């Protein structure tokens, strides 16, 4: 049955039996005539709502986490318009509540929305957009569900002398058990048909310190006790990503942000100077370096290793080596893909000797990885996009593997992004939380993550929230070392 006929034939039914796998696949990936946006549903509403074709809402009802049945609740235009408040935007939970009533008796969740000619509709004057999230789970999740207590003394402040000496908590998902091991034992869990997937992005010294020139500073009287402090306060800049081909313009985080308004200038060591040109949604700034010199060369000379804020010390020359994986090649990250920090050339050799292959992906770690989640309701959160790339050679290695062992959350996000989009390179803002169905990863090596973060939610999605949080409590009881320079987990 053609896709259009498939949708319209069931337009007046609340539910219908499972369609063919081919049809579901077509719906998930879209066609020239239907644009389907999986996971994030985009619906245009407004005075010209009647010009749209029928809107189809697809509901998923998992059975014991294995077999899937896909149902369609197709609403008439007037009903859907009513849900949206007669052309205006309403709260996402209101839409979901009413839509889920169509699937009484099923543990259902909204997967995606589709309608015809969305591009043409977008051009209609007077249209407004109402965006709501499609969910992986049948209930709304609160960020507080992903919290745990961690004594401050368990936050690792420096790396171990031997990278591979880290402890490794091995989680067996099927058996719901764990065991305490050492990272050096990782090759014992690998064999022929396995492929380690490593993120080869390289951290650059992206933290800069300077002083503002006071373009917008108010004058200070000569008798004012603050005179000597005026314009002498240190400005901290964390470069996130270049936004121009010549690397003169950057997206950055700046402190103190309140004083760094558009047009303000910052002077760094080595006569390097930058101007704030704009402000972003979450307080980030865009700045332009006012120099003809190579910006990367200047950054290498004056920049500092961007250690995370929970490491309560200044960076040292040792951090330039240790806050970097031994296989890092592609410069561009402002935080280390920390699961890879445990590897040594000797461990990599033993992994190959065990029969495992090794493939490399590149995801430049930026704000999308370490930014806080700003919404207490998990499903409403959005991540900043980050750049990723997989070469054809590495894609071939991964496709030939029986099991892909992702090393780090950045590797797994790269793999899943490529699997869902079909693109080996691009931008990704994929947000993985419990209920997500993984397409590629079969095992995961990952460090312990901060509570209430997208990284912890990803791990919970992979191994189950209750199981992961119980394992975290065990790690706390056994005094594992946490976070970037800490110990790790292997989830099988």
C-alpha positions as CSV (number, residue, x, y, z in Angstrom):
1,X,0.0,0.0,0.0
2,X,1.3,3.5,-0.9
3,X,2.2,5.6,2.0
4,X,-0.5,8.2,1.3
5,X,-3.1,5.5,1.0
6,X,-1.8,3.9,4.2
7,X,-2.3,7.1,6.1
8,X,-5.7,8.1,4.7
9,X,-7.2,4.6,4.7
10,X,-7.0,4.6,8.5
11,X,-7.8,8.3,9.0
12,X,-11.0,7.6,10.9
13,X,-9.7,4.7,13.1
14,X,-8.3,5.1,16.5
15,X,-6.0,2.1,16.3
16,X,-5.1,-0.5,13.8
17,X,-3.1,-3.7,13.6
18,X,0.7,-3.8,13.0
19,X,1.7,-2.5,9.5
20,X,4.5,-4.1,7.6
21,X,8.1,-3.4,8.6
22,X,8.7,-1.8,5.3
23,X,5.9,0.7,5.8
24,X,7.1,1.6,9.3
25,X,10.6,2.1,7.9
26,X,9.2,4.4,5.2
27,X,7.4,6.4,7.9
28,X,10.4,6.7,10.1
29,X,12.7,8.0,7.3
30,X,10.3,10.0,5.3
31,X,9.6,10.3,1.6
32,X,9.5,13.2,-0.9
33,X,5.8,13.6,-0.4
34,X,5.7,13.0,3.4
35,X,8.2,14.6,5.7
36,X,8.6,12.7,9.0
37,X,10.6,14.1,11.8
38,X,11.3,11.2,14.3
39,X,11.7,12.1,17.9
40,X,11.1,15.8,17.5
41,X,7.7,16.5,16.0
42,X,7.2,19.8,14.1
43,X,3.6,20.9,13.6
44,X,2.6,24.1,11.9
45,X,-0.6,25.7,13.1
46,X,-2.4,29.0,12.5
47,X,-5.3,30.7,10.7
48,X,-4.7,28.7,7.5
49,X,-4.8,25.3,9.4
50,X,-7.5,24.0,7.0
51,X,-4.9,24.1,4.1
52,X,-3.1,21.2,5.6
53,X,-3.6,17.6,4.8
54,X,-4.6,15.1,7.3
55,X,-2.3,14.8,10.3
56,X,-1.3,11.3,11.5
57,X,0.0,10.6,15.0
58,X,1.8,7.3,15.4
59,X,1.8,5.5,18.8
60,X,4.2,2.8,19.9
61,X,3.3,0.0,22.4
62,X,6.3,-2.1,23.3
63,X,5.6,-5.6,24.6
64,X,8.1,-6.7,27.3
65,X,10.8,-4.6,25.6
66,X,11.0,-7.1,22.6
67,X,8.3,-7.2,19.9
68,X,6.8,-3.9,18.8
69,X,3.3,-3.1,17.6
70,X,2.8,0.2,16.0
71,X,-0.6,1.9,16.1
72,X,-1.9,5.0,14.4
73,X,-4.3,7.4,15.9
74,X,-5.2,9.5,13.0
75,X,-7.1,12.7,14.0
76,X,-9.3,14.8,11.7
77,X,-8.0,18.3,11.1
78,X,-10.6,19.9,13.3
79,X,-9.9,17.6,16.2
80,X,-6.2,18.2,15.9
81,X,-6.7,22.0,15.7
82,X,-8.8,21.8,18.8
83,X,-6.0,20.1,20.6
84,X,-3.7,22.9,19.6
85,X,-6.0,25.5,20.9
86,X,-7.5,26.7,17.7
87,X,-4.3,27.6,16.0
88,X,-2.1,28.5,19.0
89,X,0.5,26.6,20.9
90,X,-0.4,24.7,24.0
91,X,1.7,22.8,26.5
92,X,3.2,19.6,25.2
93,X,1.8,17.5,28.1
94,X,-1.8,18.6,27.2
95,X,-1.3,17.3,23.7
96,X,0.2,14.1,24.9
97,X,-2.4,13.5,27.5
98,X,-5.2,13.7,25.0
99,X,-3.4,11.8,22.3
100,X,-2.5,8.9,24.6
101,X,-6.2,8.5,25.4
102,X,-6.5,7.0,21.9
103,X,-4.4,4.1,23.0
104,X,-6.3,3.0,26.0
105,X,-5.1,-0.3,27.4
106,X,-1.6,0.2,25.9
107,X,1.6,1.6,27.4
108,X,2.0,3.9,24.5
109,X,4.2,6.9,23.6
110,X,4.1,9.4,20.8
111,X,6.8,8.6,18.3
112,X,6.4,11.2,15.5
113,X,4.0,13.3,13.6
114,X,3.7,13.5,9.8
115,X,1.7,15.6,7.4
116,X,1.9,16.5,3.7
117,X,3.4,19.5,2.0
118,X,4.9,20.8,5.2
119,X,7.4,22.9,3.2
120,X,4.7,24.6,1.3
121,X,2.7,25.2,4.5
122,X,5.8,26.8,6.1
123,X,5.6,29.5,3.5
124,X,2.0,30.5,4.2
125,X,1.9,34.0,5.7
126,X,0.7,34.3,9.3
127,X,1.7,30.7,10.3
128,X,3.1,30.0,13.7
129,X,5.1,27.0,14.8
130,X,4.2,24.8,17.8
131,X,7.0,22.4,18.6
132,X,6.5,19.5,21.0
133,X,8.8,16.6,21.8
134,X,8.0,13.1,20.9
135,X,8.9,10.8,23.8
136,X,10.7,7.5,24.2
137,X,8.6,6.6,27.3
138,X,5.0,6.5,28.2
139,X,5.3,8.9,31.1
140,X,7.0,12.3,31.7
141,X,10.3,11.9,33.5
142,X,11.7,14.4,36.0
143,X,15.3,15.2,36.2
144,X,15.3,14.6,39.9
145,X,14.9,10.9,39.2
146,X,18.5,10.9,38.0
147,X,20.2,12.2,41.2
148,X,22.5,10.5,43.6
149,X,24.7,11.4,46.6
150,X,28.4,11.6,46.0
151,X,30.9,12.6,48.8
152,X,33.2,15.3,47.5
153,X,36.3,13.3,48.5
154,X,35.5,10.8,45.8
155,X,35.8,13.3,42.9
156,X,39.2,12.6,41.4
157,X,41.4,15.7,41.3
158,X,44.3,14.2,39.4
159,X,45.0,11.2,37.1
160,X,46.6,8.0,38.4
161,X,50.2,7.5,37.5
162,X,49.3,4.5,35.4
163,X,46.3,5.2,33.1
164,X,45.3,1.5,33.0
165,X,45.3,1.1,36.7
166,X,41.8,2.5,37.1
167,X,39.1,0.4,38.6
168,X,36.4,-0.9,36.3
169,X,32.9,-1.7,37.5
170,X,31.5,-4.3,35.1
171,X,27.7,-4.4,34.7
172,X,26.0,-7.4,33.2
173,X,22.7,-6.1,32.0
174,X,21.0,-9.5,31.3
175,X,21.9,-10.9,34.7
176,X,21.4,-7.6,36.6
177,X,24.7,-8.1,38.4
178,X,28.1,-6.4,38.6
179,X,31.7,-7.2,39.5
180,X,34.7,-5.1,40.6
181,X,37.6,-5.3,38.1
182,X,40.5,-3.3,36.8
183,X,40.5,-1.5,33.4
184,X,43.6,-3.5,32.5
185,X,41.4,-6.5,32.3
186,X,39.2,-5.1,29.5
187,X,40.6,-7.3,26.8
188,X,39.3,-10.4,28.7
189,X,35.8,-9.2,27.9
190,X,36.5,-8.9,24.1
191,X,36.8,-11.4,21.3
192,X,36.6,-12.0,17.6
193,X,33.7,-10.1,16.1
194,X,34.0,-7.2,18.6
195,X,35.0,-3.7,17.5
196,X,36.0,-1.0,19.9
197,X,34.7,2.4,18.8
198,X,37.0,5.2,20.0
199,X,36.5,9.0,19.7
200,X,39.8,10.4,18.4
201,X,39.0,14.1,18.9
202,X,41.8,16.0,20.5
203,X,41.5,18.6,23.3
204,X,43.0,22.0,22.6
205,X,43.9,24.5,25.4
206,X,40.6,26.4,25.0
207,X,40.6,28.3,28.3
208,X,42.0,31.8,28.0
209,X,42.4,34.5,30.6
210,X,42.5,38.2,29.9
211,X,41.2,41.6,30.9
212,X,38.4,43.7,29.5
213,X,39.3,47.0,27.8
214,X,36.2,48.7,29.2
215,X,34.5,49.8,26.0
216,X,31.2,50.0,28.0
217,X,32.7,50.6,31.4
218,X,31.3,53.5,33.4
219,X,33.9,56.1,34.5
220,X,35.2,55.8,38.0
221,X,36.0,59.0,40.0
222,X,39.6,59.5,41.0
223,X,38.7,59.4,44.7
224,X,36.7,56.2,44.4
225,X,38.3,53.3,46.3
226,X,37.4,51.0,43.3
227,X,39.6,53.1,41.0
228,X,42.6,50.7,41.2
229,X,40.3,47.7,40.6
230,X,38.6,49.1,37.6
231,X,39.2,47.0,34.5
232,X,41.8,44.9,36.4
233,X,39.5,42.0,37.1
234,X,40.3,38.8,35.2
235,X,38.1,37.6,32.4
236,X,37.8,33.9,31.7
237,X,37.0,32.7,28.2
238,X,36.2,29.1,27.3
239,X,36.3,28.7,23.5
240,X,33.7,26.2,22.3
241,X,33.8,26.0,18.6
242,X,35.0,28.1,15.6
243,X,32.1,29.6,13.6
244,X,34.2,30.9,10.7
245,X,36.5,29.1,8.3
246,X,39.5,31.2,9.3
247,X,38.9,30.4,13.0
248,X,38.7,34.2,13.8
249,X,35.1,33.9,15.1
250,X,34.2,31.6,17.9
251,X,31.3,30.6,20.1
252,X,32.5,30.9,23.7
253,X,31.5,31.0,27.4
254,X,32.7,34.1,29.2
255,X,33.0,35.0,32.9
256,X,31.9,37.4,34.3
257,X,29.2,37.3,31.8
258,X,27.2,40.3,33.2
259,X,29.9,42.8,32.3
260,X,30.8,41.3,28.9
261,X,28.2,43.0,26.7
262,X,28.2,43.1,22.9
263,X,31.0,45.4,21.7
264,X,33.2,44.8,24.7
265,X,36.8,43.8,24.0
266,X,39.2,41.5,25.9
267,X,42.9,41.7,25.8
268,X,44.9,38.5,26.3
269,X,48.6,37.8,26.7
270,X,50.7,38.1,23.6
271,X,48.8,41.1,22.3
272,X,45.9,38.9,21.3
273,X,42.6,40.8,21.4
274,X,39.0,39.8,20.9
275,X,35.6,41.6,20.6
276,X,32.2,40.3,21.8
277,X,29.9,40.4,18.8
278,X,26.7,38.7,20.0
279,X,25.0,36.8,22.8
280,X,23.4,33.3,22.7
281,X,20.4,31.7,24.2
282,X,22.1,30.2,27.3
283,X,24.5,33.1,27.9
284,X,27.2,31.9,25.5
285,X,28.9,34.7,23.4
286,X,30.2,35.0,19.9
287,X,33.6,36.7,19.8
288,X,36.0,37.7,17.0
289,X,39.7,37.7,17.4
290,X,41.2,40.9,16.1
291,X,44.5,39.6,14.6
292,X,46.1,38.5,11.4
293,X,48.1,35.8,13.1
294,X,47.1,32.1,13.2
295,X,44.5,31.9,16.0
296,X,45.3,28.3,16.8
297,X,49.0,29.0,17.2
298,X,48.2,31.8,19.5
299,X,45.8,29.6,21.5
300,X,48.4,26.9,21.9
301,X,50.9,29.5,23.4
302,X,48.6,31.2,25.9
303,X,45.7,28.8,26.4
304,X,45.1,26.6,29.4
305,X,43.8,23.0,29.6
306,X,40.0,23.2,30.1
307,X,39.7,21.1,33.2
308,X,36.1,20.8,34.5
309,X,35.1,23.0,37.4
310,X,34.9,20.1,39.9
311,X,38.6,19.7,39.6
312,X,39.6,22.3,42.2
313,X,43.0,23.2,41.1
314,X,44.8,25.1,38.3
315,X,45.9,23.1,35.2
316,X,49.5,22.1,34.9
317,X,51.8,21.1,32.1
318,X,51.1,17.4,33.0
319,X,47.4,18.0,32.2
320,X,48.3,18.7,28.5
321,X,49.3,15.1,28.2
322,X,47.0,13.4,30.7
323,X,43.8,15.2,29.8
324,X,44.2,13.7,26.3
325,X,43.7,10.2,25.0
326,X,46.8,8.4,23.6
327,X,44.9,8.0,20.2
328,X,43.8,11.7,19.9
329,X,44.3,13.0,16.4
330,X,41.6,15.5,15.3
331,X,41.8,18.9,17.1
332,X,38.5,20.4,18.2
333,X,37.3,19.3,21.7
334,X,37.0,21.5,24.7
335,X,36.6,18.6,27.1
336,X,38.2,15.2,26.9
337,X,36.2,12.1,25.9
338,X,37.1,10.7,29.3
339,X,36.3,7.0,28.8
340,X,39.3,6.9,26.4
341,X,41.7,8.3,29.0
342,X,42.3,4.8,30.5
343,X,43.7,3.3,27.3
344,X,47.4,2.8,26.9
345,X,49.2,1.5,23.8
346,X,49.7,-1.8,25.6
347,X,46.0,-2.2,26.4
348,X,45.1,-1.4,22.8
349,X,47.5,-4.0,21.6
350,X,46.0,-6.6,23.9
351,X,42.5,-5.8,22.7
352,X,43.6,-6.5,19.1
353,X,45.3,-9.7,20.3
354,X,42.0,-10.8,21.8
355,X,40.5,-10.6,18.3
356,X,38.8,-7.2,18.6
357,X,39.0,-4.7,15.8
358,X,39.3,-0.9,16.4
359,X,37.4,1.8,14.6
360,X,37.6,5.6,15.2
361,X,34.9,8.2,15.1
362,X,35.3,11.9,15.7
363,X,32.9,14.0,17.8
364,X,34.3,17.3,19.0
365,X,33.1,17.7,22.5
366,X,31.4,21.0,23.2
367,X,28.5,22.5,25.0
368,X,26.2,19.7,23.9
369,X,28.1,17.2,26.0
370,X,28.7,19.1,29.2
371,X,25.9,21.7,29.3
372,X,23.5,21.5,32.2
373,X,19.9,20.4,31.5
374,X,17.8,23.5,31.9
375,X,14.4,21.8,32.1
376,X,13.2,19.8,35.1
377,X,11.1,17.8,32.7
378,X,13.5,15.6,30.8
379,X,11.6,15.4,27.5
380,X,11.6,19.2,27.1
381,X,15.4,19.5,27.2
382,X,17.5,20.3,24.1
383,X,21.2,19.8,23.6
384,X,23.5,22.1,21.6
385,X,24.7,20.6,18.4
386,X,28.2,19.2,18.0
387,X,30.2,18.2,14.9
388,X,30.8,14.5,14.1
389,X,32.5,12.5,11.4
390,X,33.0,8.9,10.5
391,X,35.3,8.0,7.6
392,X,34.2,5.4,5.1
393,X,37.0,3.1,6.2
394,X,35.9,3.2,9.8
395,X,32.3,2.8,8.9
396,X,33.2,-0.4,7.0
397,X,35.0,-1.7,10.1
398,X,32.0,-1.0,12.2
399,X,29.5,-2.6,9.8
400,X,31.6,-5.8,9.7
401,X,31.5,-6.2,13.5
402,X,29.3,-8.6,15.4
403,X,29.3,-6.3,18.4
404,X,30.2,-2.6,18.7
405,X,31.8,-1.6,22.0
406,X,31.4,2.1,22.3
407,X,34.1,3.8,24.3
408,X,32.4,6.8,25.9
409,X,29.1,8.6,25.5
410,X,30.5,10.7,22.6
411,X,31.2,7.6,20.6
412,X,27.8,6.2,21.2
413,X,26.1,9.5,20.2
414,X,28.1,9.6,17.0
415,X,27.2,6.0,16.1
416,X,23.5,6.5,16.9
417,X,23.4,9.8,15.0
418,X,24.9,8.2,11.9
419,X,22.6,5.3,12.1
420,X,19.5,7.4,12.4
421,X,20.3,10.0,9.8
422,X,22.3,7.9,7.4
423,X,25.0,10.6,7.3
424,X,28.6,9.8,8.2
425,X,29.3,13.5,9.0
426,X,27.4,16.5,10.1
427,X,25.9,18.1,13.2
428,X,24.1,16.2,15.9
429,X,22.1,17.3,18.9
430,X,20.8,13.8,19.7
431,X,19.5,13.5,23.2
432,X,19.4,10.0,24.5
433,X,17.4,9.2,27.6
434,X,15.6,6.1,29.0
435,X,13.3,4.5,26.5
436,X,15.6,5.1,23.6
437,X,16.1,2.1,21.3
438,X,19.8,1.8,20.5
439,X,20.5,0.7,16.9
440,X,24.3,0.1,17.0
441,X,25.9,-0.1,20.4
442,X,26.2,-3.5,22.0
443,X,28.4,-2.6,25.0
444,X,29.7,0.6,26.5
445,X,32.8,1.8,28.3
446,X,32.1,5.0,30.3
447,X,33.3,7.0,33.2
448,X,31.0,7.8,36.2
449,X,29.0,11.0,35.4
450,X,27.6,13.9,37.3
451,X,24.0,13.6,38.6
452,X,21.2,15.2,36.6
453,X,23.2,15.3,33.4
454,X,22.5,14.2,29.8
455,X,25.5,11.8,30.1
456,X,24.0,10.0,33.1
457,X,20.6,9.8,31.3
458,X,22.3,8.1,28.3
459,X,23.9,5.5,30.5
460,X,20.5,4.9,32.2
461,X,19.0,4.5,28.8
462,X,21.6,1.9,27.9
463,X,21.5,-0.2,31.1
464,X,18.3,0.8,32.9
465,X,17.8,3.6,35.4
466,X,17.3,1.5,38.6
467,X,20.2,-0.8,37.7
468,X,22.6,2.1,36.9
469,X,21.8,4.1,40.0
470,X,22.2,0.9,42.2
471,X,25.6,0.4,40.6
472,X,26.5,4.0,41.3
473,X,25.6,3.5,45.0
474,X,27.8,0.5,45.1
475,X,30.6,2.5,43.5
476,X,30.2,5.1,46.2
477,X,30.3,2.5,48.9
478,X,33.4,1.0,47.5
479,X,35.1,4.4,47.1
480,X,35.5,4.4,43.4
481,X,37.0,7.6,42.0
482,X,34.5,9.7,40.0
483,X,34.3,11.9,36.9
484,X,37.0,12.9,34.4
485,X,40.1,11.6,36.1
486,X,38.2,8.8,37.9
487,X,37.4,5.1,37.3
488,X,35.1,3.7,34.7
489,X,32.3,1.2,34.0
490,X,32.0,-1.5,31.4
491,X,28.4,-2.3,30.5
492,X,27.8,-5.6,28.8
